[in-house]
Amino acid sequence: MARTDETGQLARQGSPFGTTPPNPPPGGGDAEANSRMPRWLPRAMVLALALVGVFQLGSWAFHQLTGLLINILIAFFLALAIEPAVSWMASRGMRRGLATALVFLAVIVVSAGFVTLLGSMLAGQIIKIVEDFPNYLDSVINWINTHFNTELRRVDVQEGLLRSDWLRNYVQNSATGVLDVSAQVLGGLFQLLTITLFSFYFAADGPRLRRALCSVLPPARQAEVLRAWEIAVNKTGGYLYSRGLMALISGIAHYILLESLDVPYAPALAVWVGLVSQFIPTIGTYLAGALPMLIAFTVDPWYALWVLIFVVIYQQFENYVLQPKLTAKTVDIHPAVAFGSVIAGTALLGAVGALIAIPAVATLQAFLGAYVKRYAVTDDPRVHGHHRGTGRGLIRRIRALWARRPGAEHSRSGGSGEGSA
C-alpha cells in the first residue's frame, strides 16, 4: 500500500535517478495569463489620448477662427442676396465676374452715397444742436428759477461743469481711448474688406462652387443640395429686397409727417424709423417711433401724440396691406416665428445673427415644407376657434334662465287670464 501525505493524496514515486521532480503550483498558467496586459489596451489608450488631443486642438482652432467663420457666413448670405441680379446679367451674355463686379460697384456707390448723405445730415444737426445749446440751457434755467424760486445763472452752471471731476475724468479716459477707437476702426475696415472679398468669390464662382460640392455627393443628394441652394437664394434675396423697399416707404411716410409737424431732424429721424422698423420684426416700428415721439414732445406734447397715432396706424397698414403684397412670394413667416428667430440669432451671433436669422429660418421652413406630408383638415368647429355647443346651446340656456325668473309665471298666467276674458 502506497504512502499518502497529510492531504490524503498518494505520494509521488521517486524518479529512477533518486530525485523527486518539484510539484507545479496549481493553476500557474492561468495566473500568468491574467497578470499579463491585454494587447488591445495600449492601442486603446493611445487612441483615446489622440482623440482628446485632436478635440482640444479643434476646439482651440475653432475659438481662434470664430471671427473668420462669422465673416464667411455673412459673405455667404450677401452672395445669396446678390445672386439673382448676377445670374440675370450672366444669362444675357455678360461674364459672371464682370456682372458681380458691376453689382458690387452699384452697392458700394449706393451705400457710400447713403452714408455720406446721412453723415452730412447728422453733422449739420449736431452743429445746430451745439449752436442752440446755450438757448436750450437758458430756457431750462429760466424754467427752474420760475418754478423753484432759485437764482441760477448760465455762467455758474458752465463753470461748475468745467471744474467738475466727472468732466476731467471723462476727458482723460477719452484721450487714452483714442488708440482703442483707432484700432477698432482699422479692425472694422479689415473685416469689411474680408466680407467683400469672400462674398465676391462666392457670387462670381457660384456655379463652380456648386459643382465642386455636388461632385462628392450621389445624384439624389445633388438634387437636394441644388434645391436647398435655390431656396436659400430666393428667400435671402427676396427678404433683403422687400425689407429695403418697405424701409424706403416707411421712411418717406414718417418724413412727411415729421416735416408737416415742423419736428427738427426730420430726415435723420425718418431714416432711423425706416431702418429700425424693418430689420427688427414685430416691435421694430414701436421702438423706432419712440425717438421721434421724444423729439416731437420737446416741441409740443400734442405733436408726440400725433406721432404715436400715426405710428400705430402705419403699423396696421404695413401688417395687413403692404407687407402681405411684398412678401407673399419671398418670405412668408409668422410674426411670432420671425421675432423668436431674431432673438435666437442675436443670442448666438449678435447683430449678425439678427440680420440673417429671418432668411435662414425662411430657407429652412421652405426646404422642410417640401418633405413634410400634409393632410386635409377635418371640418370641426374647434379648428375654426369655436367650441361645440357654444351657439344654439348658449341661446337655449339664456332662454331657460329668462323663463325661470321670479315674475315669469305671474306674467304668463296674467296673459292667459286676459286672453280667456
Summary of the structure (lengths in Angstrom):
residues: 421
radius of gyration: 39.9
end to end distance: 143.1
largest distance: 151.6
contacts: 1014
relative contact order: 0.06
helix: 79%
strand: 0%
